């Protein structure tokens, strides 16, 4: 079951903001998918990693190796598990689409201050119904949605 509310932290206090409805996410997905490709967009990779066995970060980069190195330096985590990146023709478009798909399927999209680097990371997704089985989440949800977005 998808929770109706998700907690997002501001600088000084917690704020409860409504999570977007499934209907709204599907409308946004259809709208973004129907847009013509941007001339500024180009090839690259969609990447994913999981922290603490349950918090998934999804992003895009022209250079996956460089981006992975940046993440590991700027926000080190001893239990981070990187997944194989997915090559895409239009990285910005694919990232935008996959974020909508993942939000639709996720149980939560927390925005909290990171204990490792003190930044508020965006594009974090949780799938609580899988009890932190990251292999199962990768195989049954995340990887298939990355591939779907890469071909849209």
C-alpha positions as semicolon CSV with decimal commas, in nm:
position;residue;x (nm);y (nm);z (nm)
1;X;0,000;0,000;0,000
2;X;0,132;0,344;-0,090
3;X;0,127;0,584;0,207
4;X;-0,068;0,905;0,163
5;X;0,195;1,124;0,325
6;X;0,569;1,140;0,322
7;X;0,784;1,346;0,557
8;X;1,020;1,601;0,406
9;X;1,265;1,791;0,621
10;X;1,330;2,159;0,583
11;X;1,632;2,330;0,737
12;X;1,483;2,365;1,083
13;X;1,179;2,140;1,112
14;X;0,984;1,855;0,957
15;X;0,715;1,925;0,707
16;X;0,448;1,681;0,600
17;X;0,366;1,720;0,234
18;X;0,124;1,502;0,036
19;X;0,279;1,242;-0,190
20;X;0,162;1,273;-0,550
21;X;-0,131;1,049;-0,635
22;X;-0,097;0,753;-0,872
23;X;-0,327;0,930;-1,115
24;X;-0,113;1,244;-1,112
25;X;0,205;1,042;-1,166
26;X;0,054;0,861;-1,466
27;X;-0,060;1,192;-1,617
28;X;0,289;1,341;-1,568
29;X;0,451;1,031;-1,718
30;X;0,230;1,042;-2,029
31;X;0,292;1,416;-2,069
32;X;0,671;1,389;-2,038
33;X;0,688;1,083;-2,261
34;X;0,497;1,264;-2,537
35;X;0,732;1,564;-2,539
36;X;0,980;1,585;-2,826
37;X;1,340;1,512;-2,728
38;X;1,549;1,808;-2,618
39;X;1,845;1,902;-2,837
40;X;2,046;1,953;-2,516
41;X;1,991;1,591;-2,412
42;X;2,233;1,319;-2,508
43;X;2,363;0,971;-2,436
44;X;2,475;0,855;-2,098
45;X;2,376;0,621;-1,819
46;X;2,106;0,571;-1,561
47;X;2,266;0,451;-1,239
48;X;2,129;0,309;-0,916
49;X;2,265;0,230;-0,577
50;X;2,114;0,121;-0,250
51;X;2,220;0,245;0,094
52;X;2,143;0,064;0,418
53;X;1,972;-0,207;0,216
54;X;1,659;-0,005;0,154
55;X;1,719;0,351;0,029
56;X;1,753;0,359;-0,348
57;X;1,917;0,650;-0,528
58;X;1,857;0,679;-0,902
59;X;2,043;0,928;-1,117
60;X;2,197;0,992;-1,456
61;X;2,538;1,086;-1,587
62;X;2,736;1,114;-1,909
63;X;3,021;0,934;-1,735
64;X;2,917;0,666;-1,487
65;X;3,268;0,592;-1,355
66;X;3,329;0,962;-1,274
67;X;2,985;1,001;-1,114
68;X;3,033;0,692;-0,898
69;X;3,370;0,824;-0,781
70;X;3,211;1,163;-0,697
71;X;2,934;1,000;-0,493
72;X;3,177;0,783;-0,301
73;X;3,398;1,084;-0,222
74;X;3,124;1,340;-0,143
75;X;2,892;1,107;0,048
76;X;3,086;0,801;0,165
77;X;2,892;0,500;0,286
78;X;3,036;0,166;0,392
79;X;2,720;-0,023;0,299
80;X;2,647;0,132;-0,042
81;X;2,583;-0,124;-0,314
82;X;2,613;-0,005;-0,675
83;X;2,412;-0,173;-0,950
84;X;2,512;-0,206;-1,314
85;X;2,428;0,115;-1,504
86;X;2,190;0,117;-1,800
87;X;2,307;0,292;-2,118
88;X;2,053;0,540;-2,259
89;X;2,026;0,758;-2,571
90;X;1,869;1,052;-2,383
91;X;1,985;1,054;-2,023
92;X;1,782;1,355;-1,897
93;X;1,457;1,230;-2,047
94;X;1,516;0,876;-1,920
95;X;1,594;1,000;-1,569
96;X;1,280;1,215;-1,557
97;X;1,065;0,921;-1,669
98;X;1,222;0,666;-1,436
99;X;1,175;0,895;-1,135
100;X;0,801;0,912;-1,206
101;X;0,779;0,534;-1,251
102;X;0,974;0,467;-0,933
103;X;0,766;0,713;-0,733
104;X;0,455;0,531;-0,857
105;X;0,585;0,193;-0,736
106;X;0,770;0,306;-0,422
107;X;0,627;0,297;-0,074
108;X;0,804;0,620;0,020
109;X;1,018;0,895;-0,125
110;X;1,190;1,039;0,181
111;X;1,374;1,367;0,176
112;X;1,582;1,371;0,489
113;X;1,923;1,508;0,575
114;X;2,191;1,248;0,507
115;X;2,388;1,139;0,814
116;X;2,702;1,084;0,601
117;X;2,733;1,420;0,423
118;X;2,462;1,642;0,579
119;X;2,300;1,706;0,236
120;X;1,934;1,647;0,153
121;X;1,939;1,394;-0,130
122;X;1,662;1,392;-0,385
123;X;1,552;1,097;-0,598
124;X;1,557;0,856;-0,304
125;X;1,302;0,574;-0,311
126;X;1,203;0,306;-0,062
127;X;1,017;-0,019;-0,124
128;X;0,917;-0,125;0,228
129;X;0,699;-0,417;0,125
130;X;1,016;-0,607;0,025
131;X;1,163;-0,589;0,379
132;X;1,493;-0,442;0,260
133;X;1,570;-0,731;0,020
134;X;1,773;-0,517;-0,222
135;X;1,833;-0,803;-0,466
136;X;1,459;-0,862;-0,499
137;X;1,386;-0,489;-0,540
138;X;1,658;-0,460;-0,808
139;X;1,542;-0,764;-1,002
140;X;1,167;-0,710;-0,978
141;X;1,131;-0,330;-0,987
142;X;1,429;-0,099;-1,029
143;X;1,616;-0,263;-1,316
144;X;1,304;-0,321;-1,526
145;X;1,194;0,041;-1,479
146;X;1,542;0,171;-1,574
147;X;1,523;-0,035;-1,893
148;X;1,168;0,081;-1,965
149;X;1,268;0,447;-1,925
150;X;1,578;0,400;-2,139
151;X;1,367;0,293;-2,437
152;X;1,088;0,551;-2,399
